Amino acid sequence: MLDLVLNAGPVVKLVLLILLYFSLVSWAIIFYKASIIQKAIKSSDRFLDFFWTKKRFDLVGQGLKEFSNSPIANLFREGYHEMLQLQKKGDDDEPGDFSEQMGMTEIVGRALRRATTQETHRLEKYLTFLATTGSTAPFIGLFGTVWGIMDAFHGIGQTGSASLAVVAPGISEALIATAIGLAAAIPAVMGYNHFLNKVNVLIGEMDNFSQEFLNIVERMERSN
Amino acid sequence: MTGDRKERWRQLQSVLEPGFKQMLLISLLLHLLVPALYYAPFFPKREVQKPPVYRVSLVNKPVKNPQAGRPEATTVKPKQPQPKPVVPPAPPKPVAPKPIPPKPKPEPVKPKPQPKPEVVKPEPPKPTVVKPKPKPQPVVVKPQPKPEPVDPRVDALTRRLQQLEQNQAAKDDEAARLEQLRKLRAAVAAATAAAQAPVESPVKDAPVGMVDGTGDEVGVAVIAYVQEFIRSQWAFSQYQAAGQPEAEVLLSYSKTGALTNYKFVRKSGNDVFDDSLRRAIIKSQQLPQDLPESMTFNVIFNLKDMLKR
């Protein structure tokens, strides 16, 4: 197997190096994302339990440090911070201030949307590389194979012999590029689909939490 | 809080997030592990028993006294349908006997004036032995009986006996002719069947001989053999086949079948063809078998002939 790689031409070797880089980074991303998303799901799960057991925002805000990996906890942090800012501003502002005209729900809603976008970007980071690997690695490998076969046939033409013993090694060396391209692409595509599904679930959870949070804020606003 | 946001922004823009370098290292180890496991000694490698490869050269083995070359092979072909020429002489025989039956008819008429049957006795063998000459007989017979007078009873008996013998001989002749005709018909039928039916080997998948061979050659001439071997090593693109180039090469082979020298006696004028021939000759430096003796001979390579094969 190793001699196939060592005997390959320079272009095929370059292609193999590129594919090795793709594979290396893809697997690193797969491990990294698996770890990050797993932590985010578990931490969010625990935070939601914690949030619904504590019925006061200030108590929830005090225990946020335990849920640093949870994107939902980060949403709460942004929303709660915005609320505190508004309350603080409302105490020492004159009447007719711009923030008073807008209403707390709208302002907190914006903060939550911004935080959701930020968390989505964080969760989706590096996934594009997996998608790129999945879609281009087979083609890069195919390029290496085509080049290798071209080389092999050129050699055959020069030697003037077309026996299987002459043709087969060149084609075999060329085909290893396609094999490695597929080996890099298959886990990348599988990882991309898996993590995208998990991220979509988390985005849905964040949207749900935002709606719940805004409902609570609006109820508080009306009671005041 | 602003500092926290800035930190998140930086993290989002960074190429390598904290913790990602560790994952890269793990990935690298994993990639090193795959070939290490492949070549690891503790995984017993499955020994694949490769079946023996036999290389069979489909050119004929040279013989010391080559009997057949191409010209002979073509001349032999017409000889094959020999059974057919045997048939034509046969038909005249059955045709010739047909006029025989009328012979006895005139004979019984003739004996009436014949007084001497004794002289007639030697005559009966004649018509049976010499069939094509029945007519002169009566001419000869007529004058013979006249001079010798014989007893009429004996004469009648003799004539009767003669007639019976003739009848018997005619029957025998007819039976022999029919038998001969039957044999000839059977021979013709067998010959035509043999010519039409394809020759099948008793052994299935048995190797066949030369495509253009007649099957009656003992071997192939050394020159034809060497030419065929060189042609088998010859590679030429049909797209470059222009005209009918023909080159003559002087080849010297040692007894062990090794090429000792070669020289273009006459070049074809087509460089591509000459180069392809040179390559093929160089590739056939060593013949698969020994030759009867060290040989030097001229071989003519014709592109059209070589492409046909």
Interface residues (C-beta under 8 A of the other chain):
Chain A: M1 L2 L20 S23 L24 V25 S26 W27 A28 I29 F31 Y32 S35 I36 H81 Q118 H121 R122 K125 Y126 G160 S161 A162
Chain B: M1 R8 Q11 L12 E17 G19 F20 M23 L24 I26 S27 L28 L30 H31 P35 Y38 Y39 A235 S276 R279 A280 K283
